Amino acid sequence: MTIPLRLTLNGQTRAIALEDPRITLLDLLRERLGLTGAKKGCDRGQCGACTVLVDGRRINACLTLAASLDGAEVLTIEGLAEGDRLHPVQAAFIAHDGFQCGFCTPGQIMSAVGLIREGHAGTDPERIREGMSGNLCRCGAYAGILEAVRDAAGQTEHREDAA
């Protein structure tokens, strides 16, 4: 028995037949759809390497059953940039050296995008640290990550003020 799943993935409507109702969103993305940006770190929802946005909210894809997302809008790191133009958070991570080995970077970026969109980032370092606390970096690039999120949050606020 297959379970039909229809979702909008990085802006494109996809119809997917799930053979196993227990498949997580992370495994669907990586193994079936070839979108390997979200990483399988702990596979327990503790490291944030698998963070993606579902209907604009940050989730751990390793804990989310794909079958529960029928009709949802899913945004992964692969869908964040617009062509060759990086998303402001991606550009800020590069400008502020917000990564070292890069393993956690997609999850960090997606979490930062969600945090900013939720309006919870601001420019207060403690507030950003708290908001990003579900994303771990084994290399310890937290100073660069913090500055990248502050920079991107500031850019987003300036754009909204000008509109």
LINGI-V82989 format. One record per pair of residues at least 24 apart in sequence whose C-alpha atoms are under 10 Angstrom apart, sorted by the first residue. I is the first residue (numbers start at 1). J is the second residue. Records with the same first field share a line. If there is no record, write none. Layout:
I: J, J
This chain:
3: 67, 70
4: 67, 70
5: 66, 67, 68, 69, 70, 71, 72
6: 67, 69, 70, 71, 72, 73
7: 66, 69, 70, 71, 72, 73, 74
8: 54, 55, 69, 70, 71, 72, 73, 74, 75
9: 54, 72, 73, 74, 75, 76, 78, 79
10: 53, 73, 74, 75, 76, 77, 78, 79, 80
11: 73, 74, 75, 79, 80
12: 73, 74, 79
13: 71, 72, 73, 74
14: 71
15: 70, 71
16: 67, 70
17: 67
18: 66, 67
20: 66, 67
21: 65, 66, 67, 68
22: 64, 65, 66, 67
23: 62, 63, 64, 65, 66, 67
24: 60, 61, 62, 63, 64, 65, 66, 67, 68
25: 50, 52, 60, 61, 62, 63, 64, 65, 66, 67, 68, 69, 74
26: 50, 51, 52, 60, 61, 62, 63, 64, 65, 66
27: 61, 62, 64, 65, 66
28: 61, 62, 65, 66
29: 61, 66, 76
35: 76, 77, 78, 79
36: 76, 77, 78, 106
37: 76, 77, 78, 103, 104, 105, 106, 107
38: 62, 76, 77, 78, 103, 104, 105, 106, 107, 108, 110
39: 103, 104, 105, 106, 107
40: 103, 104
41: 103, 104, 136
45: 134, 135
46: 133, 134, 135, 136
47: 104, 107, 108, 133, 134, 135, 136, 137, 138
48: 104, 105, 106, 107, 108, 110, 111, 132, 133, 134, 135, 136, 137
49: 103, 104, 105, 106, 107, 108, 109, 110, 111, 134, 135, 136, 137
50: 76, 104, 105, 106, 107, 108, 110, 111, 135
51: 75, 76, 77, 104, 105, 106, 107, 108, 109, 110, 111, 112, 114, 134, 135
52: 76, 77, 106, 107, 108, 109, 110, 111, 113, 114
53: 77, 107, 110, 111, 113, 114
54: 114
56: 113, 114, 115, 117, 118
57: 110, 111, 113, 114, 115, 117, 118
58: 107, 110, 111, 112, 113, 114, 115, 117, 118
59: 107, 110, 111, 114
60: 107, 111, 134, 135
75: 110
76: 106, 107, 109, 110
77: 105, 106, 107, 108, 109, 110
78: 106
80: 109, 110, 113
87: 113, 152
88: 113, 148, 149, 151, 152, 153, 155, 156
89: 113, 116, 145, 148, 149, 150, 151, 152, 153, 155, 156
90: 148, 149, 152
91: 148, 151, 152
92: 144, 145, 147, 148, 149, 150, 151, 152, 153, 155
93: 144, 145, 146, 147, 148, 149, 151, 152
94: 144, 145, 148
95: 144, 147, 148, 151
96: 141, 143, 144, 145, 146, 147, 148, 149, 151
97: 141, 142, 143, 144, 145, 147, 148
98: 137, 140, 141, 142, 143, 144, 145, 146, 147, 148, 149
99: 137, 139, 140, 141, 142, 143, 144, 145
100: 137, 138, 139, 140, 141, 144
101: 137, 138, 139, 140, 141
102: 137, 138, 139, 141
103: 137, 138, 139
104: 135, 136, 137, 138, 139
105: 135, 136, 137, 141, 145
107: 134, 135, 136, 137
108: 132, 133, 134, 135, 136, 137, 145, 149
109: 135, 145, 148, 149
111: 135, 149
112: 145, 146, 148, 149, 150, 152, 153
113: 149, 152, 153
115: 149, 153
116: 149, 150, 152, 153, 154, 156, 157
117: 153, 156
119: 153, 157
120: 153
121: 149, 150, 152, 153, 154
122: 149, 150, 151, 152, 153, 154, 156, 157
123: 147, 149, 150, 151, 152, 153, 154
124: 150
125: 149, 150
128: 153
